[in-house]
Amino acid sequence: MPDNDNRLIIKARKGDKTAFGRLVKKYQQKVLYLAYDMVGDYDEAKDIAQEVFIRAYTKLDQFEKRARFSTWLYRITVNLALDIYRKKKRYPLKPLETSLKEIESHSQENESVSAKSDRAVEIDEMQVRLNDALDELTEHQKTATILKYFHQKSSKEIAAILGCSESTARIHIHRALGNLKKVLQKEEF
């Protein structure tokens, strides 16, 4: 763990809110981006990020210095995001008001799509296909893939975040890539 993080954690454990605030400032964007990559909704990602730091603050005394502080935060983020993801799968229907807002938003987007270049539209379509393909993966495969390719985490870091062995993390990534290839090839036909 970086010495600076260690000093801030010690101070925060003693009640120094400024020290914890510096940790939040240092890691808030990374946590937000991971949450967004996991759930695909910016508002939910902001809520998750906020909850991550609330939990981290209240459980700071449980943080063990074996892992890096960022790894611990990523693990909390992944767990919260997976909880949201599971709830979405269990209750996929959205309130009518939300659906109407999305429909209105899409109609406005469709109007602006004509103004976009063909390349920009193609990139947007590829992003949608990739997100849909990621949703076809198991939770661990999706999480490992996002951590590896969107957040440049090593297999060792992924293992620590997922709470599994390094070889299991590599297996999740390997299987995810195979499954992504199958899903994306299926969509081409």
C-alpha positions as CSV (number, residue, x, y, z in Angstrom):
1,M,0.0,0.0,0.0
2,P,1.3,3.4,-0.8
3,D,2.7,5.2,2.3
4,N,0.5,8.2,1.7
5,D,-2.7,6.0,1.8
6,N,-1.4,4.2,4.9
7,R,-0.9,7.6,6.7
8,L,-4.3,8.8,5.6
9,I,-6.0,5.6,6.8
10,I,-4.3,5.8,10.2
11,K,-5.5,9.4,10.6
12,A,-9.0,8.6,9.3
13,R,-9.2,5.7,11.8
14,K,-8.5,8.3,14.6
15,G,-11.5,10.4,13.4
16,D,-9.7,12.7,11.0
17,K,-12.4,13.3,8.4
18,T,-10.1,15.5,6.2
19,A,-7.8,12.5,5.8
20,F,-10.7,10.3,4.7
21,G,-11.8,13.1,2.4
22,R,-8.4,13.0,0.7
23,L,-8.8,9.2,0.2
24,V,-12.3,9.8,-1.3
25,K,-10.9,12.5,-3.6
26,K,-8.1,10.2,-4.8
27,Y,-10.3,7.2,-5.6
28,Q,-13.8,8.6,-6.3
29,Q,-13.4,8.7,-10.1
30,K,-12.0,5.2,-10.3
31,V,-14.8,3.9,-8.1
32,L,-17.5,5.8,-10.1
33,Y,-16.1,4.4,-13.5
34,L,-16.0,0.9,-12.2
35,A,-19.6,1.1,-10.9
36,Y,-20.7,2.6,-14.2
37,D,-19.0,-0.2,-16.1
38,M,-20.7,-2.7,-14.0
39,V,-24.3,-1.4,-14.0
40,G,-24.4,0.8,-17.1
41,D,-26.4,3.5,-15.5
42,Y,-24.7,6.8,-14.5
43,D,-27.2,7.7,-11.7
44,E,-27.0,4.2,-10.2
45,A,-23.2,4.4,-10.5
46,K,-23.1,7.6,-8.5
47,D,-25.3,6.1,-5.9
48,I,-23.1,3.0,-5.7
49,A,-19.9,5.2,-5.5
50,Q,-21.5,7.2,-2.6
51,E,-22.4,4.0,-0.8
52,V,-18.9,2.6,-1.3
53,F,-17.3,5.5,0.6
54,I,-20.0,5.4,3.3
55,R,-19.3,1.7,3.8
56,A,-15.5,2.2,3.6
57,Y,-15.7,4.9,6.3
58,T,-17.9,3.0,8.6
59,K,-15.8,-0.2,8.2
60,L,-12.4,1.4,8.0
61,D,-11.3,-0.4,11.2
62,Q,-11.9,-3.7,9.3
63,F,-9.5,-2.8,6.5
64,E,-6.5,-5.1,6.6
65,K,-3.2,-3.8,5.3
66,R,-2.6,-7.0,3.4
67,A,-4.3,-5.6,0.4
68,R,-4.0,-2.1,-1.1
69,F,-6.7,0.3,-0.1
70,S,-7.8,0.7,-3.8
71,T,-8.3,-3.1,-4.0
72,W,-10.5,-3.0,-0.9
73,L,-12.6,-0.2,-2.4
74,Y,-12.9,-2.0,-5.7
75,R,-14.1,-5.1,-3.9
76,I,-16.8,-3.1,-2.1
77,T,-17.7,-1.5,-5.4
78,V,-18.0,-4.8,-7.2
79,N,-20.1,-6.3,-4.4
80,L,-22.5,-3.3,-4.4
81,A,-22.7,-3.3,-8.2
82,L,-23.4,-7.0,-8.4
83,D,-26.2,-6.5,-5.9
84,I,-27.8,-3.9,-8.2
85,Y,-27.2,-6.1,-11.2
86,R,-29.0,-9.0,-9.6
87,K,-31.9,-6.8,-8.6
88,K,-32.2,-5.6,-12.1
89,K,-32.3,-9.1,-13.5
90,R,-34.9,-10.1,-10.9
91,Y,-37.1,-7.0,-11.4
92,P,-36.4,-5.9,-15.0
93,L,-39.6,-3.8,-15.3
94,K,-39.1,-0.1,-14.8
95,P,-41.6,2.4,-13.6
96,L,-43.8,3.9,-16.4
97,E,-42.4,7.4,-15.6
98,T,-38.8,6.2,-16.1
99,S,-39.7,4.3,-19.4
100,L,-41.5,7.4,-20.8
101,K,-38.4,9.6,-20.0
102,E,-36.2,7.0,-21.7
103,I,-38.4,6.9,-24.8
104,E,-38.3,10.7,-25.0
105,S,-34.6,10.7,-24.6
106,H,-34.2,8.1,-27.3
107,S,-36.3,10.1,-29.7
108,Q,-34.1,13.2,-29.1
109,E,-31.0,11.0,-29.6
110,N,-32.4,9.7,-32.9
111,E,-32.8,13.2,-34.1
112,S,-29.2,14.0,-33.2
113,V,-27.9,10.8,-34.7
114,S,-28.5,12.1,-38.2
115,A,-26.1,15.0,-37.3
116,K,-23.4,12.5,-36.2
117,S,-20.8,11.2,-38.6
118,D,-21.1,7.7,-39.8
119,R,-18.0,6.7,-37.9
120,A,-19.5,8.0,-34.6
121,V,-22.7,6.1,-35.1
122,E,-20.7,3.0,-35.9
123,I,-18.7,3.4,-32.7
124,D,-22.0,3.9,-30.7
125,E,-23.4,0.7,-32.2
126,M,-20.3,-1.3,-31.4
127,Q,-20.5,0.0,-27.8
128,V,-24.1,-1.1,-27.5
129,R,-23.2,-4.6,-28.9
130,L,-20.3,-4.9,-26.5
131,N,-22.4,-4.0,-23.5
132,D,-25.1,-6.4,-24.6
133,A,-22.5,-9.1,-25.0
134,L,-21.0,-8.4,-21.5
135,D,-24.5,-8.8,-20.1
136,E,-24.5,-12.4,-21.5
137,L,-21.6,-13.4,-19.3
138,T,-21.7,-14.7,-15.8
139,E,-21.3,-12.2,-13.0
140,H,-17.7,-13.2,-12.3
141,Q,-16.7,-13.3,-16.0
142,K,-18.2,-9.9,-16.6
143,T,-16.5,-8.4,-13.5
144,A,-13.1,-10.0,-14.3
145,T,-13.3,-8.7,-17.9
146,I,-14.3,-5.2,-16.9
147,L,-11.5,-5.1,-14.3
148,K,-8.9,-6.5,-16.8
149,Y,-9.7,-4.6,-19.9
150,F,-11.5,-1.4,-18.8
151,H,-9.5,-0.8,-15.5
152,Q,-6.1,-2.5,-16.4
153,K,-6.0,-4.7,-13.3
154,S,-3.7,-7.7,-13.1
155,S,-4.9,-11.2,-12.5
156,K,-3.6,-10.9,-9.0
157,E,-5.6,-7.7,-8.3
158,I,-8.7,-9.2,-9.9
159,A,-8.3,-12.3,-7.7
160,A,-8.1,-10.0,-4.6
161,I,-11.1,-8.0,-5.6
162,L,-13.2,-11.1,-6.5
163,G,-12.0,-13.1,-3.5
164,C,-10.7,-16.0,-5.5
165,S,-7.4,-17.5,-6.5
166,E,-5.3,-16.0,-9.3
167,S,-5.8,-19.0,-11.5
168,T,-9.6,-18.8,-11.0
169,A,-9.4,-15.1,-12.1
170,R,-7.5,-16.1,-15.2
171,I,-10.1,-18.8,-15.9
172,H,-12.9,-16.2,-15.6
173,I,-11.2,-14.0,-18.1
174,H,-10.4,-16.8,-20.5
175,R,-14.0,-18.1,-20.5
176,A,-15.3,-14.6,-20.8
177,L,-13.3,-13.9,-23.9
178,G,-14.5,-17.2,-25.5
179,N,-18.1,-16.4,-24.6
180,L,-17.9,-12.8,-25.9
181,K,-16.5,-14.1,-29.1
182,K,-19.4,-16.6,-29.5
183,V,-22.0,-13.9,-28.6
184,L,-20.6,-11.3,-31.0
185,Q,-20.2,-13.8,-33.8
186,K,-23.8,-14.9,-33.3
187,E,-25.0,-11.2,-33.7
188,E,-23.2,-10.8,-37.0
189,F,-25.4,-13.3,-38.7
